[in-house]
Amino acid sequence: MTNERRLRPVDLARVAGVSTQQIRNYEDAGVLPPAARTESGYRVFTDIHRSALLAYRALMRGYGPLTATRIMRALHDGDVPGALALVDAAHAALHEERVSLRAASEALELLAAEPPAPLPRSGGLRIGEVAALLGVRTSALRVWEGAGLLTPGRERGTGYRVYEPADVRDARLVHTLRRSHYLFDQIRPVLQGLRREGSSDALRAAIAARAEALTARTRGMVEGAGALHAHLEWVTASTERTGQGS
């Protein structure tokens, strides 16, 4: 037996600012390690449960409830490497998102630095006209379309490709970014964002807002990782005490 103090569900609830039922739910979900029971069936928590609760609540803010729960479950199953692998995966995914966001920002600046040439005529253009306008081969436009970057319509009856002004804009963007050695996977989010936001200025504002959100999430993840480290120290110390007393 350890000499850890006994805590009631209400004691833990006050620590986290949640209900006692939520504390019970956390134990049932594996967020908290299993609690001992009195002869009458009441849960008895200890300081290690308090540590686990604080770690989970901190992890949840940075990693989200799903990943935080998976981390704590792995930890309580004795799989410390598995828990840390989940932490690593979350940080890697955030890094990839940040890299993509930076690529989108740089792509927009490249696009803004190259003012579009006027269209040769109003209305839709054929693939040859777009190729001549951009100075590329028609085969390049077909490759970009095959990669899902361009989606020109088709003329009824003939089936010829018809590039509307938005399609020409997208083709210009792809051409500009390809010349700067951007990969298709880096270009695709820029196009999707531009279509969703409607203009480069709106997309630029959306990118800035997303960058702020990523920074806030990173800070939350750092805080959560610190709390997890503190809980791991509790787990290690409790295991050592249990081993010594057995």
C-alpha positions as CSV (number, residue, x, y, z in Angstrom):
1,M,0.0,0.0,0.0
2,T,1.1,3.6,-0.6
3,N,0.7,6.5,1.7
4,E,-1.0,8.7,-0.8
5,R,-3.9,10.7,0.5
6,R,-7.4,9.6,-0.3
7,L,-9.5,11.9,-2.5
8,R,-13.2,11.9,-3.2
9,P,-14.7,12.5,-6.7
10,V,-15.8,15.9,-5.4
11,D,-12.2,16.8,-4.5
12,L,-11.1,16.1,-8.1
13,A,-14.1,17.8,-9.5
14,R,-13.1,21.0,-7.7
15,V,-9.5,20.8,-9.0
16,A,-10.7,20.8,-12.6
17,G,-13.9,22.8,-12.3
18,V,-16.1,20.0,-13.5
19,S,-18.9,17.9,-12.1
20,T,-18.4,14.8,-10.0
21,Q,-20.2,12.9,-12.8
22,Q,-17.6,14.1,-15.2
23,I,-14.9,12.7,-13.0
24,R,-16.7,9.3,-13.0
25,N,-16.9,9.6,-16.8
26,Y,-13.2,10.3,-17.1
27,E,-12.4,7.1,-15.1
28,D,-14.8,5.0,-17.2
29,A,-13.2,6.4,-20.4
30,G,-9.7,5.5,-19.3
31,V,-8.6,9.1,-18.9
32,L,-8.0,8.4,-15.2
33,P,-6.5,5.2,-13.9
34,P,-8.9,2.8,-12.3
35,A,-9.9,3.9,-8.8
36,A,-10.0,1.7,-5.7
37,R,-13.4,1.0,-4.2
38,T,-14.5,1.0,-0.6
39,E,-16.5,-1.9,0.8
40,S,-19.7,0.1,0.0
41,G,-18.6,0.7,-3.6
42,Y,-17.5,4.3,-3.4
43,R,-14.6,5.4,-5.6
44,V,-11.4,6.3,-3.8
45,F,-9.0,8.5,-5.7
46,T,-5.4,9.5,-4.8
47,D,-2.8,12.1,-5.9
48,I,-1.9,10.1,-9.0
49,H,-5.5,10.5,-10.2
50,R,-5.3,14.2,-9.5
51,S,-2.0,14.3,-11.5
52,A,-3.7,12.4,-14.4
53,L,-6.7,14.8,-14.3
54,L,-4.5,17.8,-14.6
55,A,-2.4,16.2,-17.4
56,Y,-5.5,15.3,-19.4
57,R,-7.1,18.7,-19.0
58,A,-3.9,20.4,-20.2
59,L,-3.4,17.9,-23.1
60,M,-7.0,18.4,-24.2
61,R,-6.5,22.1,-24.7
62,G,-3.6,21.6,-27.1
63,Y,-4.1,18.1,-28.6
64,G,-7.9,18.0,-28.5
65,P,-10.1,15.6,-26.5
66,L,-9.7,12.5,-28.8
67,T,-5.9,12.5,-28.9
68,A,-5.6,13.5,-25.2
69,T,-7.8,10.5,-24.3
70,R,-5.8,8.1,-26.5
71,I,-2.6,9.4,-24.8
72,M,-3.9,8.9,-21.3
73,R,-5.3,5.4,-22.1
74,A,-2.0,4.3,-23.5
75,L,-0.2,5.6,-20.5
76,H,-2.5,3.8,-18.1
77,D,-2.1,0.6,-20.0
78,G,1.6,0.9,-19.3
79,D,2.5,1.8,-22.9
80,V,4.6,4.9,-22.3
81,P,6.3,4.7,-25.8
82,G,2.9,4.4,-27.4
83,A,1.6,7.5,-25.5
84,L,4.7,9.5,-26.5
85,A,4.3,8.3,-30.1
86,L,0.9,9.9,-30.1
87,V,2.4,13.1,-28.9
88,D,5.1,12.9,-31.7
89,A,2.4,12.3,-34.3
90,A,0.4,15.3,-33.2
91,H,3.4,17.6,-33.4
92,A,4.4,16.2,-36.8
93,A,0.9,16.9,-38.2
94,L,1.0,20.4,-36.8
95,H,4.4,21.0,-38.4
96,E,3.1,19.8,-41.8
97,E,0.1,22.1,-41.5
98,R,2.4,25.0,-40.7
99,V,4.6,24.2,-43.7
100,S,1.6,24.1,-46.0
101,L,0.4,27.3,-44.7
102,R,3.8,29.0,-45.2
103,A,3.8,27.6,-48.8
104,A,0.3,29.1,-49.4
105,S,1.5,32.5,-48.1
106,E,4.6,32.5,-50.3
107,A,2.5,31.4,-53.2
108,L,0.1,34.3,-52.8
109,E,3.0,36.8,-52.7
110,L,4.4,35.3,-55.9
111,L,1.0,35.6,-57.6
112,A,0.6,39.2,-56.4
113,A,4.0,40.1,-57.9
114,E,2.9,39.0,-61.4
115,P,-0.1,41.0,-62.6
116,P,-2.3,39.0,-64.9
117,A,-2.3,39.7,-68.6
118,P,-5.7,40.7,-70.1
119,L,-7.8,37.9,-71.7
120,P,-7.8,38.0,-75.5
121,R,-11.6,38.1,-75.6
122,S,-14.5,37.8,-73.2
123,G,-16.2,34.6,-72.5
124,G,-14.7,31.1,-72.3
125,L,-11.3,30.3,-73.9
126,R,-10.2,27.1,-75.6
127,I,-7.3,25.1,-74.2
128,G,-5.0,26.3,-77.1
129,E,-5.8,30.0,-76.3
130,V,-5.0,29.5,-72.6
131,A,-1.8,27.7,-73.4
132,A,-0.8,30.6,-75.7
133,L,-1.7,33.2,-73.1
134,L,0.5,31.5,-70.5
135,G,3.3,30.4,-72.8
136,V,2.9,26.7,-72.0
137,R,2.0,23.6,-73.9
138,T,-1.6,22.3,-74.0
139,S,-0.2,19.1,-72.6
140,A,0.8,20.9,-69.4
141,L,-2.7,22.2,-68.9
142,R,-4.0,18.6,-69.3
143,V,-1.5,17.3,-66.7
144,W,-2.6,20.0,-64.3
145,E,-6.2,19.0,-64.9
146,G,-5.4,15.4,-64.4
147,A,-3.8,16.3,-61.1
148,G,-7.1,17.9,-60.0
149,L,-5.7,21.5,-60.1
150,L,-7.8,22.7,-63.0
151,T,-11.5,21.9,-63.6
152,P,-12.5,23.6,-66.9
153,G,-16.0,23.0,-68.2
154,R,-16.9,21.2,-71.4
155,E,-18.7,22.7,-74.4
156,R,-22.0,21.0,-75.1
157,G,-22.0,19.0,-78.2
158,T,-18.2,19.2,-79.0
159,G,-16.9,18.3,-75.6
160,Y,-14.1,20.9,-76.0
161,R,-12.7,22.4,-72.8
162,V,-13.9,25.9,-72.0
163,Y,-11.8,28.0,-69.6
164,E,-13.9,30.6,-67.8
165,P,-12.1,33.6,-66.2
166,A,-11.8,31.7,-62.9
167,D,-10.2,28.8,-64.7
168,V,-7.7,31.0,-66.4
169,R,-6.9,32.6,-63.1
170,D,-6.3,29.1,-61.6
171,A,-4.1,28.2,-64.6
172,R,-2.0,31.3,-64.1
173,L,-1.5,30.5,-60.5
174,V,-0.5,27.0,-61.2
175,H,2.0,28.2,-63.9
176,T,3.5,30.8,-61.6
177,L,3.9,28.3,-58.7
178,R,5.3,25.5,-60.9
179,R,8.0,27.9,-62.2
180,S,8.9,28.4,-58.5
181,H,9.2,24.6,-58.1
182,Y,6.1,24.2,-56.0
183,L,4.7,20.6,-55.9
184,F,1.2,19.8,-56.9
185,D,0.4,18.9,-53.2
186,Q,1.6,22.4,-52.2
187,I,-0.4,24.1,-54.9
188,R,-3.7,22.3,-54.3
189,P,-4.4,23.9,-50.9
190,V,-3.7,27.4,-52.3
191,L,-6.3,26.8,-55.1
192,Q,-8.8,25.4,-52.7
193,G,-8.4,28.3,-50.4
194,L,-8.7,30.8,-53.2
195,R,-11.9,29.3,-54.5
196,R,-13.3,29.1,-51.0
197,E,-12.4,32.6,-50.0
198,G,-13.2,34.2,-53.4
199,S,-10.1,36.5,-53.6
200,S,-6.4,36.6,-52.8
201,D,-7.0,39.3,-50.1
202,A,-9.6,37.2,-48.4
203,L,-7.3,34.1,-48.6
204,R,-4.4,36.1,-47.2
205,A,-6.6,37.2,-44.2
206,A,-7.7,33.6,-43.7
207,I,-4.1,32.4,-43.8
208,A,-3.1,35.0,-41.2
209,A,-6.0,33.9,-38.9
210,R,-5.0,30.3,-39.3
211,A,-1.4,31.1,-38.5
212,E,-2.5,32.7,-35.3
213,A,-4.6,29.7,-34.4
214,L,-1.7,27.4,-35.0
215,T,0.5,29.5,-32.8
216,A,-2.1,29.3,-30.0
217,R,-2.4,25.5,-30.5
218,T,1.4,25.1,-30.3
219,R,1.4,26.9,-27.0
220,G,-1.3,24.7,-25.8
221,M,0.6,21.6,-26.9
222,V,3.7,22.8,-25.1
223,E,1.7,23.3,-21.9
224,G,0.1,19.9,-22.3
225,A,3.4,18.2,-22.9
226,G,4.7,19.8,-19.7
227,A,1.8,18.5,-17.7
228,L,2.2,15.0,-19.2
229,H,5.9,15.0,-18.2
230,A,4.9,15.9,-14.7
231,H,2.3,13.1,-14.6
232,L,4.9,10.7,-15.9
233,E,7.1,11.6,-13.0
234,W,4.2,10.8,-10.7
235,V,3.6,7.4,-12.4
236,T,7.3,6.5,-12.2
237,A,7.5,7.5,-8.5
238,S,4.3,5.6,-7.7
239,T,5.6,2.5,-9.5
240,E,8.8,2.6,-7.6
241,R,7.0,2.9,-4.3
242,T,4.7,0.0,-5.1
243,G,7.7,-2.1,-6.1
244,Q,9.5,-1.3,-2.9
245,G,6.4,-2.1,-0.8
246,S,5.6,-5.4,-2.5
